[in-house]
């Protein structure tokens, strides 16, 4: 049995504009998730604590903790590039591969 929210979402998903907006949002969220997971995996592989990464990146420790533990992320590009640089990584954009 579906909840009211699930029924509402199913109805709205039938609307082309809603479905397009949802797909766009989902792609963006997925990209951020992949990027943050990659940075955290690199941090872990280098044996750096979140506090040490924050210190080396000159970022507030609470910002780094939130980045790697919060469910709803919206990090700034400045935060992401500072962390990537500290971890010896470079953020690179590329064309997505066709499915």
ChimeraX commands (.cxc) that place a marker at each C-alpha (Angstrom):
marker #1 position 0.00,0.00,0.00 radius 0.5
marker #1 position 1.42,3.36,-1.02 radius 0.5
marker #1 position 1.49,6.41,1.21 radius 0.5
marker #1 position -0.20,9.64,0.20 radius 0.5
marker #1 position 3.17,11.13,-0.64 radius 0.5
marker #1 position 4.05,8.17,-2.87 radius 0.5
marker #1 position 0.71,8.43,-4.71 radius 0.5
marker #1 position 1.17,12.19,-5.14 radius 0.5
marker #1 position 4.69,11.72,-6.49 radius 0.5
marker #1 position 3.54,8.98,-8.89 radius 0.5
marker #1 position 0.82,11.29,-10.26 radius 0.5
marker #1 position 3.21,14.23,-10.64 radius 0.5
marker #1 position 5.85,12.04,-12.31 radius 0.5
marker #1 position 3.40,11.58,-15.19 radius 0.5
marker #1 position 3.64,15.30,-15.99 radius 0.5
marker #1 position 6.45,15.93,-18.52 radius 0.5
marker #1 position 7.64,19.19,-16.91 radius 0.5
marker #1 position 7.77,17.60,-13.46 radius 0.5
marker #1 position 9.55,14.51,-14.78 radius 0.5
marker #1 position 12.14,16.67,-16.58 radius 0.5
marker #1 position 12.77,18.79,-13.47 radius 0.5
marker #1 position 13.10,15.66,-11.36 radius 0.5
marker #1 position 15.57,14.07,-13.79 radius 0.5
marker #1 position 17.69,17.24,-13.84 radius 0.5
marker #1 position 17.75,17.44,-10.05 radius 0.5
marker #1 position 18.53,13.74,-9.70 radius 0.5
marker #1 position 21.51,14.02,-12.11 radius 0.5
marker #1 position 22.91,16.99,-10.18 radius 0.5
marker #1 position 22.51,15.31,-6.80 radius 0.5
marker #1 position 24.11,12.12,-8.10 radius 0.5
marker #1 position 27.11,14.07,-9.43 radius 0.5
marker #1 position 27.66,15.78,-6.09 radius 0.5
marker #1 position 27.33,12.46,-4.27 radius 0.5
marker #1 position 29.93,10.79,-6.54 radius 0.5
marker #1 position 32.34,13.69,-6.12 radius 0.5
marker #1 position 32.03,13.79,-2.34 radius 0.5
marker #1 position 32.41,9.99,-2.08 radius 0.5
marker #1 position 35.57,10.13,-4.23 radius 0.5
marker #1 position 37.07,12.88,-2.06 radius 0.5
marker #1 position 36.24,10.98,1.12 radius 0.5
marker #1 position 37.71,7.75,-0.26 radius 0.5
marker #1 position 40.92,9.61,-1.14 radius 0.5
marker #1 position 41.03,11.19,2.34 radius 0.5
marker #1 position 40.66,7.77,3.90 radius 0.5
marker #1 position 43.28,6.21,1.59 radius 0.5
marker #1 position 45.76,8.91,2.64 radius 0.5
marker #1 position 44.98,8.25,6.30 radius 0.5
marker #1 position 43.82,11.79,6.98 radius 0.5
marker #1 position 41.24,12.56,9.62 radius 0.5
marker #1 position 38.53,15.04,8.73 radius 0.5
marker #1 position 40.06,17.49,11.21 radius 0.5
marker #1 position 43.50,17.19,9.61 radius 0.5
marker #1 position 42.05,17.61,6.13 radius 0.5
marker #1 position 40.24,20.75,7.32 radius 0.5
marker #1 position 43.43,22.15,8.84 radius 0.5
marker #1 position 45.50,21.49,5.70 radius 0.5
marker #1 position 42.75,22.86,3.44 radius 0.5
marker #1 position 42.26,25.94,5.63 radius 0.5
marker #1 position 38.55,25.15,5.91 radius 0.5
marker #1 position 36.47,25.16,9.07 radius 0.5
marker #1 position 36.41,21.64,10.57 radius 0.5
marker #1 position 32.63,21.68,10.82 radius 0.5
marker #1 position 32.38,22.32,7.05 radius 0.5
marker #1 position 34.48,19.23,6.33 radius 0.5
marker #1 position 32.50,17.12,8.81 radius 0.5
marker #1 position 29.22,18.24,7.23 radius 0.5
marker #1 position 30.54,17.57,3.73 radius 0.5
marker #1 position 31.36,13.95,4.52 radius 0.5
marker #1 position 28.47,13.15,6.83 radius 0.5
marker #1 position 25.42,15.26,5.95 radius 0.5
marker #1 position 22.63,13.83,3.86 radius 0.5
marker #1 position 21.65,17.03,2.03 radius 0.5
marker #1 position 24.77,18.47,0.43 radius 0.5
marker #1 position 25.28,21.73,-1.35 radius 0.5
marker #1 position 29.03,22.37,-1.09 radius 0.5
marker #1 position 30.59,25.41,-2.70 radius 0.5
marker #1 position 33.01,24.89,-5.54 radius 0.5
marker #1 position 35.64,26.70,-3.44 radius 0.5
marker #1 position 35.29,24.07,-0.70 radius 0.5
marker #1 position 35.46,21.20,-3.17 radius 0.5
marker #1 position 38.50,22.57,-5.00 radius 0.5
marker #1 position 40.36,23.33,-1.76 radius 0.5
marker #1 position 39.80,19.79,-0.52 radius 0.5
marker #1 position 40.68,18.24,-3.88 radius 0.5
marker #1 position 43.89,20.28,-4.01 radius 0.5
marker #1 position 44.85,19.22,-0.49 radius 0.5
marker #1 position 44.28,15.59,-1.46 radius 0.5
marker #1 position 46.46,15.95,-4.55 radius 0.5
marker #1 position 43.47,15.79,-6.89 radius 0.5
marker #1 position 42.16,18.05,-9.62 radius 0.5
marker #1 position 38.49,18.54,-10.45 radius 0.5
marker #1 position 37.97,17.95,-14.16 radius 0.5
marker #1 position 34.84,18.27,-16.23 radius 0.5
marker #1 position 34.19,15.88,-19.07 radius 0.5
marker #1 position 31.38,14.90,-21.40 radius 0.5
marker #1 position 29.29,12.08,-19.96 radius 0.5
marker #1 position 29.53,8.72,-21.65 radius 0.5
marker #1 position 26.38,7.68,-23.51 radius 0.5
marker #1 position 24.34,5.00,-21.76 radius 0.5
marker link #1:1,2 radius 0.2
marker link #1:2,3 radius 0.2
marker link #1:3,4 radius 0.2
marker link #1:4,5 radius 0.2
marker link #1:5,6 radius 0.2
marker link #1:6,7 radius 0.2
marker link #1:7,8 radius 0.2
marker link #1:8,9 radius 0.2
marker link #1:9,10 radius 0.2
marker link #1:10,11 radius 0.2
marker link #1:11,12 radius 0.2
marker link #1:12,13 radius 0.2
marker link #1:13,14 radius 0.2
marker link #1:14,15 radius 0.2
marker link #1:15,16 radius 0.2
marker link #1:16,17 radius 0.2
marker link #1:17,18 radius 0.2
marker link #1:18,19 radius 0.2
marker link #1:19,20 radius 0.2
marker link #1:20,21 radius 0.2
marker link #1:21,22 radius 0.2
marker link #1:22,23 radius 0.2
marker link #1:23,24 radius 0.2
marker link #1:24,25 radius 0.2
marker link #1:25,26 radius 0.2
marker link #1:26,27 radius 0.2
marker link #1:27,28 radius 0.2
marker link #1:28,29 radius 0.2
marker link #1:29,30 radius 0.2
marker link #1:30,31 radius 0.2
marker link #1:31,32 radius 0.2
marker link #1:32,33 radius 0.2
marker link #1:33,34 radius 0.2
marker link #1:34,35 radius 0.2
marker link #1:35,36 radius 0.2
marker link #1:36,37 radius 0.2
marker link #1:37,38 radius 0.2
marker link #1:38,39 radius 0.2
marker link #1:39,40 radius 0.2
marker link #1:40,41 radius 0.2
marker link #1:41,42 radius 0.2
marker link #1:42,43 radius 0.2
marker link #1:43,44 radius 0.2
marker link #1:44,45 radius 0.2
marker link #1:45,46 radius 0.2
marker link #1:46,47 radius 0.2
marker link #1:47,48 radius 0.2
marker link #1:48,49 radius 0.2
marker link #1:49,50 radius 0.2
marker link #1:50,51 radius 0.2
marker link #1:51,52 radius 0.2
marker link #1:52,53 radius 0.2
marker link #1:53,54 radius 0.2
marker link #1:54,55 radius 0.2
marker link #1:55,56 radius 0.2
marker link #1:56,57 radius 0.2
marker link #1:57,58 radius 0.2
marker link #1:58,59 radius 0.2
marker link #1:59,60 radius 0.2
marker link #1:60,61 radius 0.2
marker link #1:61,62 radius 0.2
marker link #1:62,63 radius 0.2
marker link #1:63,64 radius 0.2
marker link #1:64,65 radius 0.2
marker link #1:65,66 radius 0.2
marker link #1:66,67 radius 0.2
marker link #1:67,68 radius 0.2
marker link #1:68,69 radius 0.2
marker link #1:69,70 radius 0.2
marker link #1:70,71 radius 0.2
marker link #1:71,72 radius 0.2
marker link #1:72,73 radius 0.2
marker link #1:73,74 radius 0.2
marker link #1:74,75 radius 0.2
marker link #1:75,76 radius 0.2
marker link #1:76,77 radius 0.2
marker link #1:77,78 radius 0.2
marker link #1:78,79 radius 0.2
marker link #1:79,80 radius 0.2
marker link #1:80,81 radius 0.2
marker link #1:81,82 radius 0.2
marker link #1:82,83 radius 0.2
marker link #1:83,84 radius 0.2
marker link #1:84,85 radius 0.2
marker link #1:85,86 radius 0.2
marker link #1:86,87 radius 0.2
marker link #1:87,88 radius 0.2
marker link #1:88,89 radius 0.2
marker link #1:89,90 radius 0.2
marker link #1:90,91 radius 0.2
marker link #1:91,92 radius 0.2
marker link #1:92,93 radius 0.2
marker link #1:93,94 radius 0.2
marker link #1:94,95 radius 0.2
marker link #1:95,96 radius 0.2
marker link #1:96,97 radius 0.2
marker link #1:97,98 radius 0.2
marker link #1:98,99 radius 0.2
view
